[in-house]
Amino acid sequence: TQNSHTAKTVGRESLCILKNQRVSGAENMKIILVFLFIAPLPLALSAGAEKDYSSFDSAASPETKSRFAMLDDVRILANGLLQLGHGLKDFVHKTKGQMNDIFQKLYIFDRSFYELSLQTSEIKEEEEQLRQTTARLQINNEEIKNLSQEMNSKIDDLIQNKMQLQEKVWGLEDKVTKLAIIQPSMQETEEISSLKAFVEQQDNHIKQLLKIVEDQHVQLDRQHNQIMELEDKLNHIELQELAENSFTGEQTEPEAIPFPVRNATAVTYKSDGAAPDCTALFNSGMRSSGVYTIKPNGSEAFDVYCEMKFGNSWTVIQKRVDGSLDFNQTWDAYANGFGELNEEFWLGLNKTYSITKQGDYVLRIELQDWKDNKRYIEYAFSLGGPETDYVLQLSRISGSIPNALPEQTELRFSTADRDVDVINDFNCPENYLGGWWHNECEETNLNGKYVTPRSRGRLDRRKGLYWKPKTGRYYLLKSTKIMIHPTDLKSFD
């Protein structure tokens, strides 16, 4: 009975502790252990009491009844402890999950930090290469300055020698005039011979100076080519955002002085004769840029935009300035032409072919970036007819920007509704927008979507108006112009 009372007291105290106090997980475990040691004691005493006093059912004592009430309390306590154990188990599982998440995030952080370290090392190496290249450029510039000064000095000497020789020639002319009137004496004959020898000597000296000047020019050209190669290598390092890319730092093209235009808006001129080309109009006396009517051999008359500059006239076949015209057109539109000749336009493949089949032509592409830097490139080219899908072949002649179009390769024109050469199930015009002479779906497309510097997404970049050399960087373009003129100008006189 005393043990039963003790167990009852312990159980009630444990129940009060669980109800009235907030204990930690470790304290709950201690209570569980105490209960596990004490709980079997009332159960054993209860069994013994039932055995000893089974014959006194009618005279059961109050202590026996309270003993059964205590067992119920213990069961309630056991149920509570069981629920507490389940709660602790859930808490442990939840804590393990959180720790696993923390370890996984730490692993990702460590990996990102390692990759960032590698990228930082690569950037430092590229910066070091850029410094070395810049130092070489400075050395080359100093050499070019010294060569230029030396050449200027020799040219000054040549001019002085020329003036001296001219004065002596004038004196010689006076003496020859006198000799025509008076029979020269022996002394004068000797003087004439010495003058001839002196003239020949001066002529040889002038030839030598001209040779030196020519050698200096060749050396300067070599230095210039080396600088261009180094600039191309520098262009390959893309350390800035795409929109900041420009033509700054490359060789600039001298701006041509435009011919005067009669008014601000281009005017359509009608010529009585059937001029086959803008060059023929220029040779006939036309000097104002604008819209003219031409009639190539074997073709109907149509209007073109003639641009008068560089002492010649160019037929413009494409012009883009502000993105106001959508160049994502069909095959028929590209064949026949679209747009306004005084604004943005595409002349048309049929019209361009009718002009170029008259002879050999030069293709000139003029580009302007968003910093208003202008560059150009010129090609010797041939254009096939509609039966060949207007196949184009190029051969670079000159220019102030690296080439971005394949040379000596047959490039077939294609549009989204007529892709003549689908590569690996990839439709170039449909994915890059705009008709063009695609080759392996390169990203240079002067008829692509007009993109401003604010558009930085990868999708816009692939569909934008760009000039992309094979080993160079992207040049985001603000305006483009494609023009042609014949190589044999006499045939259009």
Secondary structure, DSSP 8 states (H G I E B T S, - for coil): -HHHHHHHHHHHHHHHHHHH----HHHHHHHHHHHHHHTHHHHHHHHHHHHHTTT-STT--HHHHHHHHHHHHHHHHHHHHHHHHHHHHHHHHHHHHHHHHHHHHHHHHHHHHHHHHHHHHHHHHHHHHHHHHHHHHHHHHHHHHHHHHHHHHHHHHHHHHHHHHHHHHHHHHHHHHHHHHS---HHHHHHHHHHHHHHHHHHHHHHHHHHHHHHHHHHHHHHHHHHHHHHHHHHT---S-GGG--STTS-----------SSSS--EE--SS--SSHHHHHHTT--S-EEEEE--TTS--EEEEEEEETTEEEEEEEEESSS-S-----HHHHHH-EE-TTSSEE--HHHHHHHHTTS-EEEEEEEEETT--EEEEEEEEEE--GGGTS-EEEEEEEESS---S-SSS-B-EEBTTB-SS-BTTB-HHHHH-S-EE-STT-S--TTS----TT---HHHHHTS-EE--TTS--EEEEEEEEEEEES-GGGG-
